[in-house]
């Protein structure tokens, strides 16, 4: 199962249309990837599974703190 962070107004799917999604995100000043990178406590010392779990946790935290701006996409 893959998940991603997006804004509620972004019409593009970050999992299927990343380039279009990213352009919309940056042009509108969100920088969601940078925000996620600041919140997720990933590390080269963690396994890939542990890092994916941490990214998932960070996405959930961001959505919880900003529910009117961000949402989680799951496929």
Secondary structure by P-SEA (a helix, b strand, c coil): cbbbbbcccccccccccaaaaaaaaaaaccaaaaaaaaaccccccccaaaaaaaaaaaaaaaaaaccccbbbbcc
